[in-house]
Amino acid sequence: MTAGGLAGRFAGLVCDLDGVVYAGDRAIAHAPETLSALNVPVVFATNNASRTPHDVGEHLRRLGVDTTDDAVLTSSQAAARVLARDLPSGSPVLAIGGPGVGEALRAAGLRPVDSDGELAVAVVQGFGHAVTAADLAEAAHAIRAGARWVATNDDATVPTERGPAPGNGSLVAAVRMAVDVDAEVIGKPHPPMYQMAAEVLGIAPSRMIAVGDRLETDIRGAVVTGMSGALVLTGVHGPADAAAAPRELRPDFIVTDLRGLLEEYPAAVRDGDWYTRGTARARLTADGLVVEGDDINAVRASLDALWAAVDAGHLRGDEAGELLTSG
């Protein structure tokens, strides 16, 4: 264990999974051993609603992550807990999605039902590879009849070995075409997911850090919940994406991989036009971005310089991203 490092600044950590801890069946390099070395409690939060916490926990343990099922929070669980706060125990809820949806409802004291039974008082719609057009139709019928509509997440796509495929957001959009109300979305980047992660640990969001590889879900979710956010460069988004990001999508920290959580994070220092992080520095000139240093601190210093220029109105976000790419 280490008492210092970036993670040591916080009382708890919320960690994304795909692209951060694993990619499919393989572990991301250095992730398992780093998570085992942390001296702060960790909740793993995933928008994947199809799997149960036990399935996710088993996956993590097979990869060498020392964790329990109780440390896994899925968007199905978050959706079920939101409904359980407002509905009587045993209320019938139409479950659309993979096995994780029905199990989460049962664990929350609600009763998952299918399309061939009593009128549901709510619909929980999550992703599942076996979801059919008939399932979506039943969801639309229940919603038009007055059922509360909760979507576990609205990710437009899901990653596959053959590239992006339609995700739960696409399926939610299909149902929306047949009803007159919008879904209540629970998963990242919406606040309920991260708020529940904080509740699981019993720690105020302001004392926690959320780690993820996607700006529009992991980092935006941290921002809207009042957590600090760390972008890890092992998944979807890279430095150029961060440079181009608007304020609500900007990470507070950026690390190459999860080992960065155990390392000291240098403070930002400005000296005239130069922005310094550790032994690296960067500045913006008429000829472009000038960077001295070639490690992750050079990326951090570059982001400081570019974000300052964007915020001052001297540069557009897309131009900042292009400069970091070319630099």
N, C-alpha and C positions, 0 to 999 in steps of 0.2 A: 504494500500500500504506500501511497504518498500523501502527505498532508498538504503539499503545495500544488502548484499547477493551476491551470485555468479552472478545472472542476472544483478545486478547493476553495474558490471564492463563493461557492453556492452551497445551499443546504440540501438541494435535491436536483435530480436531472431527469428530463423526459427525453427518451431516445427513440427516434424513428428506426425502422427495421430494414426494409428493402433499399439497397443502395448505401446503407450505413453499416449494418451489421452483417448482412448477407446479400448475395445476388443469386437468386434461385436456391440451389442446394449447397452452394459453397459459401464459406465465410469470406467476408472482406478481409484483406490482409491486416493483421494486427488488431482486429476488432475484439475477438474473444479474450485475449490476454489483457488488453487495455481495460475492458469492462470489469474483469476480475480484480484489477489493481485499484479501481476507484474506491475512495473512502467515503463517498456520498451515496445515498440510496437512489436507485434507478427504477423508473417505470418505463416499460416499452409500450409505446403508443402507435397503433397502426390503423390506417383507414381500411385495411383489408377486413371486410365484414364476413367473408365466407368461412374462415377458419375459427375454431374455438380457441380460447386461451390455452387449453391443454395442448392442442396441436401446435400452436406457436411456441409454447414453452418447451415441448419435446424437440422441436426443430432447433431452438437455441441451445438446448443442452447437448444435442448431438454434435453441434459445432464447437462445443467447449465452453459455452457461456454458463456461468454458475448463477442460475436464477430459478425462480419458482413460478408456477402458473399465476399466482396472485400478483405478480409483478407485470403481468401482461394486460393491457387495456386495449380492446378492439372497439371499433366504431359501433359494432352491434351492441356491445355492452353499454356503451355510452347512450345509445338510443333507447335501450330498454330501461336504463336507470332514469332517464328523463321522463319517460312515460309512467314508470312506477311511482314517481312522486305525485302524479296527478290522477292516476286511475286506481280504483279499488283493486285489491288483491284478487287474482283469478280472472281479471277482465280478458275477454277474447280479443286477440290481436292477430290480424292477417300477416303472416310471415312470408316475405318474398326474398329469396336469396339462398345462400349456401347454408350448411348445417349450423354455422355460428350464429345465425339470426335467431332460429328457434331456441337454441340452448340459452342464449342470452336472455330471451324473454322469460323462459322458465326459471332461470336463476334469479330474476328480478321479481318473481312472484306473479307473473302474468301468464296467460294461457295462449300459446300459439295455435292458430287454426288455419285450415286450408280453405280452398275455394268452395268446397262442397258442404258447408255447414252453416252455423248460425251467423248472424250479422256481426261483423267485427266492429269494435268501437274505435279501432285505430289500425293503421297499416304501417309496418316497418319494412322499408324497401332497401335491401342491400344487394351487393353483387353476388352472383353465383353462376358457375359455368353452365348449370342446367336450367337457368331461368328461361322460360318460353314466352312466346307472344300471348298464350292463354293466361299465364301468370300476370303479365302486365295488364291484360284486360280485366282480370278479377280485381286487381288493385284499383284500376280506374272506376269500376262499378262500386266498390266499397267507399271510395273517396267521394263520389257523387252522392252516395247515400248518407254522407255526413261523417264518415270516419276521419279521424285525425291522421294526417299523412306525415310520416317522419322518414327521412332518407338518412341512411348511415353516413353517406358522403356523396360528393358530387364530382369526383374525379372523372374527367371525360374519357380517359383511356386507362388501360392496365397494360403493363409490360408483358410481352411474351417472347419466346425464342425467335419468333418470326417478325417481331416488331410490335408497335402499339396496336391494341385491339379495343373495341368499344368497352368502356368501363361503366360503373354505376351511374355516373352523371349522364351518360348517353341514354341509359335505360330510364332514368328519372325524366329526362327530356321527352322521351316517347310517351310516358304516362301523362305528362303535363299537357301534351297536345290534345288529350281527351278529357281533361278536367278544367275547372275554372279557378283553382287555387294553386298556390306555390307550395312546394314541399318545405318542411322545416328540416334544415340540414344540420346534422350534429357533428360530423367528423371534421378533421382539420381542413381548412384553416378557421373554422367557426369555433367560438369560445368554449362550448360545452366539453369538448374532448380534453383540452388542456386544463380546464377548470377541474374536471374529474380526476385527472392525473395528480393535480395538486392535493385534492381531497384524499386520494389514496395514500399519499405520503404524509398528509397532515401538515403541509408546509404552504405558506403564502406564495402565490405565483411570483411575486416580486423577488423572492429569495431563491428562485429556480432558474435553470437554464434548459432550453430545448435545443436538441441537436438533430439536424436533418440535412438531406441533400437536395430538397426542393424549396425554392424561394416562395412559390405561390401557396404552398400548403404548410410546410414545417415552419418557415420563418415568419410568414404572415400570421400564422396561428399564434406564435410566440408574441408577436407585436400586439395583436388585439387582446391577448390575455394578460399582458403586462409582465411577461417573462423576457429574459434575455435570450437571444437566439444565436446559435453557432452553425454556420454552414460548413459541412464537411465535403471535401472535393473528391469523393469516391463514387458519386452517383450521377444524378441528372445534370445539375447546374455547376458551372465553373466560374472562374474569376470574371470573365467578360460578361456573363449573365448578371453577376452581382454589381458590376460597374454600371450596367444599364438600368438597374432596378430603381423604381421609385422609392421614396422614403419608407413606405409601409411594407416593403419587401426586402429592406436592407438588413443583413445580419450584423449583430454587434461584434461577432468574432468570426474568423475564417481559419479553418485548420485543414491540413493536407489529408489526414486520416484521424482516427480516434486517438492516436497517440498524442495529438495536440492537446487533449484534455488533461494530460499529465504534465505538460510542459508549462513553464512560465510564459505568460502572454505579455509582450512588451507594450508599454504605454505609447500613445501617440504623442509625438513632439513636433512642433512647428518652429522652423527657423527661417523667417523670410518666406520665400517661395518653396522651400524644401519641407517635405513631410517625412518624418523619420519614424521607423519602427525597428528597434534593436540596432543592428549594424547596417540596415538597408535604408535607402531614402529615395524619394521621387519628387518630381516637380513637373508642372505643365508649362511649356514654352510655346512660342509661336510656331516652332518646328515640330511640336508633338510632345509626347510623354518621355521624359528623361528619367531613367531608373538606374540606380547604383546598387548592386547586390543581386543575387540570383536565387535566394531561398524564399520560403513562404513569407518572410517579413518584407521582401520586395513587393509581393502582391498586396500585402496589407498597406504598405506605404503608398502604393499606386492608387489603391481604392480611396485612401484618405484624400489624395490630391484631386482625383477625378470627381469624387462626390462633392468636394468643396467648390469645384468649378461649376458643376451642375447646379448646386444650390444657389450659387451667386448669379446664375443666369448666363454664364459664359460658355456653356456647353450643353448640348442635349444628351439625354440618357443614351440614345443609340450611338451617338458619337463617342461617348465615354467607353462604351463596350467595344467599339471598333478600335479605339486607341489602345486599349489594354490587350486586345487580340494581336494587333500589329506590333505592340511593344514587346 
